[in-house]
């Protein structure tokens, strides 16, 4: 299913801009001090100290948590791919087959029957317009191509939390799966990282484009992979 991203992350992607800035500073420093390794080494130490300083970590945590939080909110008010699985589960609970030729109608019917209980768009015209823009277009043809086992994973969530609750739960579980994956990598690769470095990497990946996109669309990539 093709749709617009739930965040203007071409501009809001803090992780990207931090990496671009650091690489730019290091490239300029290398060009200036490549013949004086000691000076370049001092620049490296200064950059490392700045990146892992308390103000930088606080900024990284707050900014990327805010981006992820907004993406999770958008997955609640304007869910995308996951609606195919939710509609299939609802058909299963009715005793019907997983796959239907009118998935588009089933998806839109499910969303209309259970509108979001909370919408921040009531206080912001721009956000209200964004929420409307991110809805699945009525003219978009939808086809369920996900495997049956993937659909079955969502059955307990749909039965317990409904449409919107399932979208929210999958996005939150995806974030949890991301942090667990980070922890497993740190542990499995036996990386001797300080607590500051672990925090920076964990929250840096939280603001990475695929992660925000996964949460914003309430996709199941990190959830199932974790």
C-alpha positions, 0 to 999 in steps of 0.5 A: 500500500503506497501512502504519504509518510506520517511525518515531514521527516525530511526536515525533522529527522534529527538523527540524520542531521546530527550524522550529517553535521558530525561527518561534515565537521570531521571531513572539514577537519581532516581536510585542514589537519590531515598533515597534523594528526595530533590536531585532527585527533583533538578535533575527534576528541572534542566532537566525541565529547560534544556528541555524548555530552549531557545536553546533546543526549537530552536533546536527542532523547526529547526530539526523537521521542517526540517524533516517534510519539507523533508517528504513533499518534498518527498510526492511531488516527490514520492507520495504514497497512495494518488495516488490511490485517485487522479487517482480515481478522474481523472477517475471521472472527465472523467465520469468513475467509481471510482473503476477500475481493472487497478488502477496500470496502471492509477496511473503510467500514472498519475505520468508520465503525470505530473512529478515533476517540482522540484527535488533536486536530480539533485544536490545530487546523494544519494537523486536522488537514494532515490527519485527513490527508493521511487517511486511506483514499476511498479510490485506492484499490486494496488487496490482502497479500500478507501471509495467514500466520502474520494475520493470525498474530493480530487476532488476540489484539483485535479481539481485545483492543479493537481497531484503534487499540490494535494500531496503538499497541502494535506501534508501541510494541514496535518501539519496545522491540527496537530497544530489545533489538538494540540491547541484544546487539550490544550484548551479542556483539560484546560491544564495550560501550559506555552508558552514554554511548548506548543511550545515544545509539538506542535513541538515535535509531529511534529517530531513524527514518525506517523506524519512524515510518514503521511506527507511523504506519502501524506496520508490523516489521519491528513488532514481528521481527522483535 
